[in-house]
Amino acid sequence: MAQRRFIMLCLAALCAGGCGSGDEPGDAGTTAASSQASSGASGATSGSGGGGSGGTGTGTGGGPASTTVVVNEISAKDGDWIELGNPGPGSADLSGLGLCDSDDTGACNTADALTFPEGTQLAPGAYLLVLGDQAAEAGPGPHTTCLPDGGPSSCFYATWKVSSSRGETIHLIAANGQVLTQLEYPIEAAADGETWGRLPDLTGEGAVTAPTPGEANAAP
């Protein structure tokens, strides 16, 4: 009898912590931890998604304007003209861009800049001719009265001319005035019958060239 009472007391002591219960402290702690981990993972996923959307928005925001087009060749003697070229790889949109000579400080003379009309495109590997010293009332063009001795059959008109005696820098600018590309024509850079252009064609630095309006530059 005493032995049975001793056994029952032992069992009671062992089960005091919840013997036979499904809500054991260990299980409850594990469940709570799992719930917190799941909640945290969900919050992290939502934050990542928001960050991803923000990144996409930032990536598509407006940055500095750019173009592949270059000022490729300049004639300041035997006729004033400027050739633009597009090394590619895609077509370039010149709509609203401006072409200008330089003022006394060397900056773009925006007041007299030629503004290319809407829809002006330049295919990869193609050239565009601008005639200088033209009447303002003629408008920018495009025009079909261009150089008398060959060259492209279509061209644009600018009112300003390139000065060989003082040198010029020709700028291609965005609508906001940002300089996209430029080429300097040094003082007396070329003699009669010569021009100043990029060698190699479209990619090189300025050098004395043979006149090749609408075609690849070549050494004299």
C-alpha positions as CSV (number, residue, x, y, z in Angstrom):
1,M,0.0,0.0,0.0
2,A,2.8,2.3,0.9
3,Q,4.6,1.3,-2.3
4,R,1.5,2.2,-4.4
5,R,1.1,5.6,-2.7
6,F,4.8,6.3,-3.5
7,I,4.3,5.4,-7.2
8,M,1.3,7.7,-7.4
9,L,3.2,10.6,-5.9
10,C,6.0,10.1,-8.4
11,L,3.5,10.1,-11.3
12,A,1.9,13.3,-10.0
13,A,5.2,15.0,-9.8
14,L,6.2,13.9,-13.3
15,C,2.9,15.2,-14.9
16,A,2.9,18.5,-13.1
17,G,4.5,20.2,-16.1
18,G,1.6,19.2,-18.4
19,C,1.8,15.5,-18.9
20,G,-0.4,14.3,-21.8
21,S,-1.1,18.0,-22.9
22,G,-0.8,19.0,-26.6
23,D,0.2,22.6,-25.6
24,E,3.7,21.9,-24.3
25,P,5.9,25.0,-23.8
26,G,8.4,23.7,-26.3
27,D,5.8,23.3,-29.0
28,A,4.3,26.7,-28.3
29,G,7.8,28.4,-28.5
30,T,8.5,26.7,-31.8
31,T,5.1,27.7,-33.2
32,A,5.6,31.3,-32.2
33,A,9.1,31.4,-33.6
34,S,7.9,30.0,-36.9
35,S,5.1,32.5,-37.0
36,Q,7.5,35.4,-36.5
37,A,9.9,34.1,-39.1
38,S,7.1,33.8,-41.6
39,S,5.9,37.3,-40.9
40,G,9.5,38.6,-41.2
41,A,10.0,36.8,-44.5
42,S,6.7,38.3,-45.9
43,G,7.8,41.8,-44.9
44,A,11.2,41.3,-46.6
45,T,9.5,40.1,-49.8
46,S,7.2,43.1,-49.8
47,G,10.1,45.5,-49.2
48,S,12.1,43.9,-52.0
49,G,9.3,44.3,-54.4
50,G,8.9,47.9,-53.5
51,G,12.6,48.5,-53.9
52,G,12.5,46.7,-57.3
53,S,9.8,49.0,-58.5
54,G,11.7,52.0,-57.2
55,G,14.8,50.8,-59.1
56,T,12.9,50.5,-62.3
57,G,11.5,54.0,-61.9
58,T,14.9,55.4,-61.3
59,G,16.4,53.6,-64.3
60,T,13.8,55.1,-66.6
61,G,14.2,58.6,-65.3
62,G,15.5,61.4,-67.6
63,G,19.3,61.6,-67.7
64,P,21.7,63.7,-69.7
65,A,20.9,63.8,-73.5
66,S,23.2,62.0,-75.8
67,T,23.6,61.2,-79.5
68,T,25.9,59.1,-81.7
69,V,26.1,61.9,-84.3
70,V,29.4,63.8,-84.7
71,V,30.5,67.0,-86.4
72,N,32.5,65.3,-89.0
73,E,33.9,67.8,-91.5
74,I,34.0,71.6,-91.8
75,S,34.7,73.8,-94.8
76,A,35.6,77.5,-94.1
77,K,37.1,78.2,-97.5
78,D,35.7,77.6,-101.0
79,G,32.2,77.6,-99.5
80,D,30.9,77.4,-95.9
81,W,29.5,74.0,-95.0
82,I,29.4,71.5,-92.2
83,E,29.0,67.8,-92.4
84,L,27.4,65.7,-89.7
85,G,27.9,62.0,-89.6
86,N,26.4,59.1,-87.7
87,P,28.7,56.2,-87.0
88,G,25.7,54.2,-85.7
89,P,24.8,51.5,-84.8
90,G,21.2,52.9,-85.0
91,S,19.4,55.8,-86.6
92,A,19.8,59.1,-84.8
93,D,16.9,61.5,-84.3
94,L,18.0,65.2,-84.7
95,S,14.5,66.6,-84.1
96,G,14.9,69.8,-82.1
97,L,18.7,69.6,-81.9
98,G,20.7,72.7,-82.7
99,L,23.8,73.4,-84.7
100,C,25.8,76.5,-83.9
101,D,29.2,78.2,-84.3
102,S,31.0,79.8,-81.4
103,D,30.9,83.2,-79.9
104,D,33.9,85.2,-78.7
105,T,34.3,83.0,-75.6
106,G,34.2,79.8,-77.6
107,A,30.7,78.8,-76.4
108,C,27.8,78.0,-78.6
109,N,26.2,81.0,-80.2
110,T,22.7,79.8,-79.4
111,A,20.9,82.9,-80.7
112,D,21.7,82.0,-84.3
113,A,21.6,78.2,-83.9
114,L,20.1,76.1,-86.7
115,T,17.3,74.0,-85.2
116,F,16.6,70.8,-87.0
117,P,12.9,70.3,-87.9
118,E,10.8,67.5,-86.3
119,G,11.3,64.2,-88.0
120,T,15.0,64.8,-89.1
121,Q,16.6,61.4,-88.9
122,L,20.2,60.3,-89.8
123,A,20.7,56.7,-90.7
124,P,23.7,54.8,-89.4
125,G,26.7,55.4,-91.7
126,A,25.0,58.4,-93.3
127,Y,25.9,62.1,-93.6
128,L,24.0,65.3,-93.4
129,L,25.1,68.6,-95.0
130,V,24.5,72.1,-93.6
131,L,25.3,75.1,-95.7
132,G,26.4,78.2,-93.9
133,D,25.9,81.9,-94.6
134,Q,22.4,81.5,-95.9
135,A,19.5,83.9,-95.7
136,A,17.3,83.5,-92.6
137,E,14.1,83.8,-94.6
138,A,15.0,80.6,-96.5
139,G,14.4,78.6,-93.3
140,P,16.3,75.6,-92.1
141,G,15.0,73.2,-94.8
142,P,15.6,70.6,-95.9
143,H,16.5,72.2,-99.2
144,T,17.4,70.7,-102.6
145,T,19.6,73.7,-103.7
146,C,22.9,72.7,-102.1
147,L,26.5,72.7,-103.3
148,P,27.0,73.5,-107.0
149,D,29.8,71.1,-107.6
150,G,28.5,67.8,-106.2
151,G,27.7,66.6,-102.7
152,P,24.3,65.5,-101.3
153,S,21.1,66.6,-103.1
154,S,19.5,67.5,-99.8
155,C,20.8,69.9,-97.2
156,F,19.9,72.3,-94.4
157,Y,20.7,76.1,-94.1
158,A,22.4,78.0,-91.3
159,T,22.6,81.8,-91.2
160,W,26.1,81.9,-89.7
161,K,29.5,81.1,-91.3
162,V,32.7,79.5,-90.1
163,S,35.6,81.9,-89.7
164,S,38.9,80.6,-90.8
165,S,40.8,83.7,-89.6
166,R,39.7,83.5,-86.0
167,G,38.9,79.8,-85.7
168,E,35.6,78.3,-84.6
169,T,34.1,75.5,-82.6
170,I,31.0,73.9,-84.1
171,H,28.6,72.5,-81.6
172,L,25.6,70.1,-81.8
173,I,23.4,70.9,-78.9
174,A,20.3,69.5,-77.2
175,A,17.1,71.5,-76.9
176,N,18.1,72.5,-73.4
177,G,21.5,73.9,-74.7
178,Q,23.6,70.9,-73.5
179,V,26.5,70.4,-75.9
180,L,26.3,66.8,-77.3
181,T,29.3,66.9,-79.6
182,Q,31.7,69.5,-81.1
183,L,34.6,69.9,-83.4
184,E,37.1,72.7,-83.3
185,Y,38.3,74.4,-86.5
186,P,41.6,75.9,-85.5
187,I,42.8,79.3,-86.9
188,E,43.7,78.9,-90.6
189,A,43.5,75.2,-90.2
190,A,43.1,74.4,-93.9
191,A,44.3,76.0,-97.1
192,D,42.2,76.7,-100.2
193,G,40.8,73.5,-101.6
194,E,41.0,71.7,-98.2
195,T,38.7,71.1,-95.3
196,W,39.0,70.1,-91.6
197,G,37.6,66.7,-90.7
198,R,37.8,63.6,-88.5
199,L,40.5,61.1,-89.5
200,P,39.7,58.2,-89.4
201,D,36.2,59.2,-90.7
202,L,33.5,59.6,-88.0
203,T,35.8,58.5,-85.1
204,G,39.1,60.3,-85.3
205,E,40.4,63.7,-84.2
206,G,40.4,66.8,-86.5
207,A,42.9,66.9,-89.3
208,V,43.4,68.5,-92.7
209,T,41.2,66.6,-95.2
210,A,40.1,66.7,-98.8
211,P,36.6,68.1,-99.4
212,T,34.2,65.1,-99.3
213,P,30.7,66.5,-98.5
214,G,28.3,63.6,-97.9
215,E,31.1,61.0,-98.2
216,A,33.7,59.4,-95.9
217,N,36.6,61.7,-95.0
218,A,39.9,61.3,-96.7
219,A,43.4,62.8,-96.4
220,P,44.2,65.4,-99.1
